[in-house]
Amino acid sequence: MYIVAIMISAVIFSVTGLGVLNLAATVNLDTQTAVQAVQDRVEVESFANVAMWRLNTGGDSLGTFSSGDLSASYDSVSMVLTINKTTEALNTGLLLSLEEDSHFKRAVATQTYIDYASTITNSEPEHQLRNNIGFLPEVDFQYFIDNAANVRWMWNDHIHDGDLVEGINIFYGDNLTIHDVDVENATLVFTGRYIYVQDNVKIKAPIVNGTPQPAIILMNEYSDFHLDQGYGDELYIAGAIFSKGHVRLHEGSFSGPVVAQHARICRAIDMLDNEYPEYYAWNAGFGAYEDYDWPKQIAHWEPID
């Protein structure tokens, strides 16, 4: 009887032992599969980063390449970047829908840096600030000359309402102070240095045949344009502000976009981008949009399993 009991126990322990070993093997296999899946995902995402870097530092053709079992393919028409990892047992990857990023899509965009001495708020997510975009659009100065409604040569002087007309106003000269101005459908272009805004300035840029023109253009790369309103005064600029130099946002109401070599946000600014979405488009006077190789960013993505 004891022998039978011992034999039955041995069978039970053997079956239980096999079950435990079976379970351990299954868990180990699942763990290995999970680990491999994570490794594959990391490899695919890393390869996508490399592909994005190639697209943004070279031409679109550089977005199509392969390395080992990883491949990237970019369709410049649909702007879809496909990343694949293909092995005998696996096919996984990512589909990345891209969009072009340009200066005039952002509330503030700079070639180099933005100095955040304070905060800036824009209402629309697509208008979020962008620093270090790497370059500035080229001003087509001949366009502004050919379409100018007013050309002035002024040095060490003040610009008032009487010095401006609707349309494009070009000012040659240094040390100019703008004050007591209220003008609509106007673009102000400055070629010199030391341009100041002071005491009650309200400018609204024109929309010409559905295309916005900037409100203010500063052509000199050494300009330091300080936007500050005095006590009891109003500073209101609807339309793009473009500077080859430095822009400091201190006080005032601005629709944006503000495009500059570099910028400083001196005090908290609440941009009026939700009130003026029409200015967040490619502005006239900077050549054709298609002439630029715009940086690309991910609009949305989905996995390939």
C-alpha positions as CSV (number, residue, x, y, z in Angstrom):
1,M,0.0,0.0,0.0
2,Y,2.8,2.4,0.9
3,I,4.4,1.4,-2.4
4,V,1.3,2.4,-4.3
5,A,1.0,5.7,-2.4
6,I,4.6,6.5,-3.2
7,M,4.1,5.6,-6.9
8,I,1.0,7.8,-7.1
9,S,2.9,10.7,-5.4
10,A,5.7,10.3,-7.8
11,V,3.4,10.5,-10.8
12,I,1.7,13.6,-9.3
13,F,5.0,15.4,-8.7
14,S,6.2,14.4,-12.1
15,V,3.2,15.8,-13.8
16,T,3.3,19.0,-11.6
17,G,6.9,19.4,-12.4
18,L,6.4,19.1,-16.1
19,G,3.6,21.6,-15.8
20,V,5.8,24.1,-14.0
21,L,8.6,23.6,-16.5
22,N,6.1,24.0,-19.3
23,L,4.8,27.3,-17.8
24,A,8.3,28.5,-17.2
25,A,9.2,27.8,-20.9
26,T,6.0,29.6,-22.1
27,V,6.6,32.6,-19.9
28,N,10.3,32.7,-21.0
29,L,9.2,32.6,-24.6
30,D,6.6,35.4,-24.1
31,T,9.2,37.5,-22.4
32,Q,11.7,37.0,-25.2
33,T,9.1,37.9,-27.7
34,A,8.2,41.0,-25.8
35,V,11.8,42.0,-25.4
36,Q,12.4,41.5,-29.1
37,A,9.3,43.5,-30.0
38,V,10.6,46.4,-27.9
39,Q,14.0,46.1,-29.5
40,D,12.5,46.1,-32.9
41,R,10.4,49.2,-32.1
42,V,13.5,51.1,-30.8
43,E,15.4,50.2,-34.0
44,V,12.5,51.4,-36.2
45,E,12.1,54.6,-34.3
46,S,15.8,55.3,-34.4
47,F,15.9,54.6,-38.1
48,A,13.0,57.0,-38.5
49,N,15.0,59.7,-36.7
50,V,17.9,59.1,-39.1
51,A,15.5,59.4,-42.1
52,M,14.0,62.7,-40.8
53,W,17.6,64.1,-40.3
54,R,18.5,63.1,-43.9
55,L,15.3,64.7,-45.2
56,N,16.0,68.0,-43.3
57,T,19.7,68.3,-44.1
58,G,19.6,67.2,-47.7
59,G,17.1,66.6,-50.5
60,D,13.9,64.5,-50.5
61,S,15.8,61.7,-52.3
62,L,17.9,61.1,-49.2
63,G,14.7,59.9,-47.4
64,T,14.9,56.6,-49.4
65,F,17.7,54.3,-48.2
66,S,18.3,51.0,-46.4
67,S,20.6,49.4,-43.9
68,G,20.5,45.7,-43.1
69,D,16.9,44.7,-42.5
70,L,15.8,48.3,-42.1
71,S,14.5,50.5,-45.0
72,A,13.1,53.9,-45.4
73,S,11.0,55.2,-48.3
74,Y,9.8,58.8,-48.8
75,D,7.1,59.9,-51.2
76,S,7.5,63.6,-51.8
77,V,4.1,64.0,-53.3
78,S,2.0,62.5,-50.5
79,M,4.7,63.4,-48.0
80,V,4.6,60.0,-46.3
81,L,7.7,58.4,-44.9
82,T,7.6,54.6,-44.6
83,I,10.0,52.8,-42.2
84,N,10.1,49.0,-42.4
85,K,12.0,46.3,-40.6
86,T,11.7,43.0,-42.4
87,T,13.1,39.6,-41.3
88,E,12.0,36.0,-41.9
89,A,9.7,36.1,-39.0
90,L,8.7,39.7,-38.8
91,N,7.5,42.7,-40.7
92,T,7.0,45.9,-38.6
93,G,7.5,49.6,-39.1
94,L,6.0,53.0,-39.1
95,L,4.0,55.2,-41.5
96,L,4.8,58.9,-40.8
97,S,2.7,61.6,-42.4
98,L,4.9,64.7,-42.7
99,E,4.2,68.4,-43.1
100,E,6.4,71.3,-44.0
101,D,7.3,73.8,-41.4
102,S,7.8,77.5,-42.4
103,H,8.5,80.7,-40.5
104,F,5.2,82.3,-41.2
105,K,3.3,79.4,-39.6
106,R,4.7,80.3,-36.2
107,A,3.9,83.1,-33.7
108,V,7.7,83.6,-33.4
109,A,10.3,81.9,-35.5
110,T,14.0,82.6,-35.5
111,Q,17.0,81.6,-37.5
112,T,19.0,81.0,-34.3
113,Y,17.6,81.4,-30.8
114,I,14.7,82.8,-28.8
115,D,15.7,84.3,-25.4
116,Y,12.8,83.4,-23.1
117,A,13.2,86.2,-20.5
118,S,9.4,85.8,-20.0
119,T,6.6,83.9,-21.5
120,I,4.5,84.2,-24.7
121,T,1.1,82.7,-25.3
122,N,-0.4,81.8,-28.6
123,S,-3.9,80.4,-28.9
124,E,-3.5,78.0,-31.8
125,P,-1.2,74.9,-31.3
126,E,0.1,75.1,-34.9
127,H,1.5,78.5,-34.2
128,Q,3.7,77.4,-31.3
129,L,7.1,79.1,-31.2
130,R,10.0,77.7,-33.3
131,N,13.6,78.6,-32.7
132,N,16.8,77.6,-34.6
133,I,15.0,76.9,-37.8
134,G,18.4,77.5,-39.4
135,F,17.8,80.2,-42.0
136,L,15.6,83.1,-42.9
137,P,13.5,83.7,-46.0
138,E,15.2,85.9,-48.5
139,V,13.6,89.4,-48.9
140,D,12.8,90.1,-52.6
141,F,13.6,93.8,-52.2
142,Q,12.9,94.4,-55.9
143,Y,9.3,93.3,-55.3
144,F,8.9,96.0,-52.7
145,I,10.6,98.7,-54.9
146,D,8.4,97.8,-57.9
147,N,5.2,97.9,-55.8
148,A,6.1,100.8,-53.5
149,A,3.4,103.5,-53.0
150,N,5.8,105.7,-51.0
151,V,9.6,106.0,-50.9
152,R,11.3,108.4,-48.3
153,W,14.9,109.2,-47.5
154,M,15.0,110.2,-43.8
155,W,17.8,110.4,-41.2
156,N,17.5,111.2,-37.5
157,D,13.8,111.9,-37.9
158,H,10.3,111.0,-36.8
159,I,7.7,109.2,-38.8
160,H,4.1,110.3,-38.3
161,D,0.8,109.5,-39.9
162,G,1.5,112.1,-42.6
163,D,4.6,110.2,-43.7
164,L,2.6,107.1,-44.5
165,V,0.2,106.0,-47.2
166,E,-1.7,102.8,-47.9
167,G,0.5,100.2,-49.6
168,I,4.2,99.7,-49.4
169,N,6.3,102.4,-47.7
170,I,10.1,102.2,-48.0
171,F,12.3,104.3,-45.7
172,Y,16.0,104.7,-46.4
173,G,18.1,106.0,-43.5
174,D,19.0,105.5,-39.8
175,N,17.7,106.7,-36.5
176,L,14.0,106.8,-37.2
177,T,11.3,106.9,-34.6
178,I,7.7,105.9,-35.3
179,H,5.0,107.5,-33.2
180,D,1.4,108.7,-33.5
181,V,0.7,106.4,-36.4
182,D,-2.6,104.7,-37.2
183,V,-2.6,103.2,-40.6
184,E,-4.3,100.2,-42.3
185,N,-3.3,98.3,-45.4
186,A,0.3,99.4,-45.1
187,T,3.7,97.8,-45.1
188,L,6.7,99.6,-43.7
189,V,10.1,98.6,-45.0
190,F,13.3,100.0,-43.4
191,T,16.8,99.6,-44.8
192,G,18.8,101.3,-42.0
193,R,19.6,100.8,-38.3
194,Y,18.2,102.2,-35.1
195,I,14.5,102.0,-35.9
196,Y,12.3,102.7,-32.9
197,V,8.6,102.3,-32.1
198,Q,7.3,104.9,-29.6
199,D,4.0,106.5,-28.5
200,N,0.8,105.2,-30.0
201,V,1.5,103.1,-33.1
202,K,-1.2,101.0,-34.8
203,I,-0.4,99.2,-38.1
204,K,-2.5,96.7,-40.0
205,A,-0.9,94.9,-42.9
206,P,-2.7,94.5,-46.2
207,I,-4.0,91.3,-47.8
208,V,-3.4,91.5,-51.5
209,N,-5.4,89.0,-53.7
210,G,-5.6,86.7,-50.7
211,T,-1.9,86.9,-49.9
212,P,-0.7,88.7,-46.8
213,Q,2.1,91.3,-46.9
214,P,4.2,91.9,-43.8
215,A,3.4,94.9,-41.5
216,I,7.1,95.7,-40.9
217,I,10.4,94.6,-42.6
218,L,13.8,95.5,-41.2
219,M,16.4,94.8,-43.8
220,N,19.6,95.5,-41.8
221,E,21.0,92.5,-40.1
222,Y,22.4,94.7,-37.3
223,S,19.0,96.2,-36.4
224,D,17.7,95.8,-32.8
225,F,14.0,96.4,-33.0
226,H,12.5,97.0,-29.6
227,L,8.7,96.8,-29.4
228,D,7.6,98.7,-26.2
229,Q,4.6,100.8,-25.5
230,G,4.8,103.8,-23.1
231,Y,2.4,104.4,-20.2
232,G,-1.1,105.2,-21.5
233,D,0.1,104.5,-25.1
234,E,-1.0,101.8,-27.5
235,L,1.2,99.5,-29.7
236,Y,-0.9,97.3,-32.0
237,I,0.6,95.5,-35.0
238,A,-1.6,93.2,-37.1
239,G,0.6,91.4,-39.7
240,A,4.0,89.8,-39.8
241,I,7.1,91.5,-38.4
242,F,10.3,90.4,-40.2
243,S,13.8,91.4,-39.2
244,K,17.2,90.2,-40.5
245,G,18.5,91.2,-37.0
246,H,17.1,91.2,-33.5
247,V,13.6,91.7,-32.3
248,R,12.6,92.4,-28.6
249,L,9.0,91.9,-27.6
250,H,8.5,94.0,-24.5
251,E,4.9,95.2,-24.5
252,G,2.1,95.6,-27.0
253,S,-0.5,93.6,-29.0
254,F,0.8,91.5,-31.9
255,S,-1.0,89.2,-34.3
256,G,2.3,87.5,-35.3
257,P,4.1,85.9,-37.0
258,V,7.4,87.5,-35.8
259,V,10.3,86.3,-37.9
260,A,13.9,87.3,-37.0
261,Q,17.5,86.2,-36.8
262,H,17.0,86.0,-33.1
263,A,14.4,87.3,-30.6
264,R,13.9,88.1,-27.0
265,I,10.6,87.9,-25.1
266,C,11.1,90.6,-22.5
267,R,7.7,90.4,-20.9
268,A,4.6,88.2,-21.0
269,I,2.9,88.6,-24.4
270,D,-0.4,87.2,-25.4
271,M,-0.4,86.9,-29.2
272,L,-3.6,87.6,-31.2
273,D,-3.0,84.7,-33.6
274,N,-6.5,83.4,-33.2
275,E,-7.9,86.7,-34.3
276,Y,-5.7,87.0,-37.4
277,P,-5.2,83.5,-38.9
278,E,-5.0,85.2,-42.4
279,Y,-1.5,86.4,-41.6
280,Y,-0.2,82.9,-40.9
281,A,0.4,82.1,-44.5
282,W,3.3,82.6,-46.9
283,N,3.8,86.4,-47.2
284,A,4.4,88.3,-50.4
285,G,7.8,89.7,-51.0
286,F,9.9,86.6,-50.2
287,G,10.0,84.8,-53.5
288,A,8.0,81.7,-54.2
289,Y,7.2,79.2,-51.4
290,E,8.3,76.4,-53.7
291,D,11.8,77.8,-54.0
292,Y,12.7,76.8,-50.5
293,D,13.6,73.3,-49.1
294,W,11.4,73.6,-46.0
295,P,12.1,71.5,-42.9
296,K,9.7,68.7,-42.3
297,Q,8.0,67.6,-39.1
298,I,5.7,64.7,-38.2
299,A,2.0,65.6,-38.4
300,H,0.8,62.1,-37.3
301,W,2.0,58.5,-37.5
302,E,0.7,54.9,-37.3
303,P,2.4,51.6,-36.8
304,I,2.8,48.8,-39.4
305,D,2.3,45.4,-37.8
